[in-house]
């Protein structure tokens, strides 16, 4: 399936005046100042030889911890409404660690930018383990501390980012921190993250929050063929990477056969996991083409897909790819969103696209402009088809530490020289800035 052509010179299509435009980052990927916080599982993982492809760490990263006023100025110039960042649990555990987020939130509010923090974006304190139930309880305690400190200024909250990837890459395949290779024995890590989400929602509600969501990653699953073996493999993959994480949150139940594999009193836990949300966050990058196992390990997207899994990931042919090798399929976003509306109906709250972006080299990044233009238009088509979408966040503001890839992948609207830490806005930054400024001129700025 070929991606739809886009015209990146056209302005951003008309969206509702209260539609939220923003960009996203995460603490471990940009903050640096690692010696000024407790260690996380990613610090321990990065210290193991061979774990990070370029041998780097996030000890300094973009040094956002010290350079945040400069980065907030970039956000203000970009004319975004909101900034999605994450709060480092290990930093909050350090005496005075919340002071940094106090300063950051004040800086954002002073610039007229709505803070939208994510409370967990993979950087678990090294003393905790998602395989253990009490980590979910510790998360709720941490959320209470953060909400009590920042809740007077922060109104929009995100509990957890991409529990699917953190479970699969970090606990099943060992490609990410904490580096466990448990395969299907990693399922308790998924359950405990979902439980933490529900407990986190309750903690935020108790603190008075009224604008709460989660950031789950999703994409359409395309069978490699209409052969029964490929259809069954695709159905299983879709269950494992999509429905396992959306059904409990939106329906209060696991897909058939999954709940019995989870630890603890699952029925009681699902009542917590299914706490009502104000909106549902979707991180979208691409569809996945899936077929039956092929009898050998497969290298795909920087990962090794083991032969013993009951599916194999295949290439999507005849579409462009990013510098990371990820397929560029804007229409997959329309398909995903309309499919969600059909599946969940009245149980689906308004949607916010909490991440969408791409990795390309260079400052004159015309390919990123084409990518963003195509996906914004695909989102607009989903809204025209009746899907209630309230916001869109680009990943990412800055080039950053891209997890196991180190500094080899660049997702930023702003180029970062990792030797000097100089920031240089890319062509895509200027394109988005001009589009958002034009929107403000035609629709009127809102407070």
Buried (B, 14 or more C-beta within 10 A) or exposed (E): BEBEEBEBEEEBBEBEEEBBBBBBBBBBBBBBBBEBBBBBBBBBBBEEEEBBBEEBBBBBBBBBBBBBEEBBEBBBBBBBBBBBBBBBBBBBBBEEBBEBBEEBBBBBBEBEBBBBBBBBBBBBBBEBBBBBBEBBBBBBEBBBBBBBBBBEEBBBBBBBBBBBBBBBBBBBBBBBBBBBEBBEEBBBBBBBBBBBBBBBBBBBBEBEBEBBBBBBBBBBBBBBEEEEBBBBBBBBBBBBBBBBBBBBBBBBBBBEEBBEBBBEEBEEBBEBBBBEBBBBBBBBBBBBBBBBBBEEEBEBEBBEBBEEBEBBBBEBEEBBEBBBEBBBBBBBBBBBBBBBBEBBEEBBBBBBBBBBBBBBEEEEBBBBBBBBBBBBBBBBBBBEEEBEBBBBBBBBBBBBBBBBBBBBBBBBBBBBEBEEBEBEBBBBBBBBBEBBBEBBEEBEEEE
